[in-house]
């Protein structure tokens, strides 16, 4: 599963709800200004409530933030 997700999550054996969630996280990561009400509605239709959408958003945003801090400080580079 991990290899399939790393290679291309769109072809990994995941549920439809997981796919919607990952599509949202990718969009959020690439350009959060493009996230719209329609994205949240899609998450609702996939079974996520407002609390879950908030949690998904916070977790993805935190990882994006901390990875950028680490990159900027050279953490993990030789």
N, C-alpha and C positions, 0 to 999 in steps of 0.2 A: 504494500500500500504506500509506504513512504517513497519508494522509488517511483511509483506511478505518479504520485503527487508532485514530486520534484521534477520529473520529466515534463509533465503537462497535466495540470489538475483537470483540464477540460476533458481528458480521456481516462481519468482515473475512475475506478469503480466506487463512486460515491452516490449518495442519495440526491434527489432533485433539490431538496432543501439545502443540503451542503453545497451544491453547485451554485445556487442563488446567493448563499452567504459568501462564498469565495469570489464570485463575480463582483459582489459589492465591495469586498475588501480590496480587490485589485483596483477597482475604480477609485476607491478612497485613497489608496496608496499612490496611484499615478497622478491624480488631480482631484483633490477633495472638493474643489469648487464646481465640479461637474456632477456631484451627487445631488439628486433631486428627490422631490416627493415621490416620484414614480419608483425610484429605487427602494424607498421605504415601503411603499405599497407592495412591491414585489416580495420584499421580505415578509410582510404581513401575510400575503397570500401563501407563502411557503411555510407558514406556521410560526413565525417569530413574533412575539409580542413586543411592545415598546421597550420593556426592560431588557429583553434579549438584544434588540437592535442597539440600545445604548451600550450594553456590554460588548457587543461585537465591535462597535465603533471605538470605544475606549481602548480595548485591547489592541486592535490593529493600529490605532493612532499612537499608542504608547510604544509599540514595537518599532514603528516608523521613526518616532522621535529618538528613542534610545540608540537605534542603529545609526542614525545620522550623527548623533553626538559621538559615538564610538569611532565612526569613520573620520569625523573632523579632528579627533584627537589622535588618530593613528592607532587606536587600540586593536591589537591582533595583527598588526602589520609587522613584517620582519625588519 
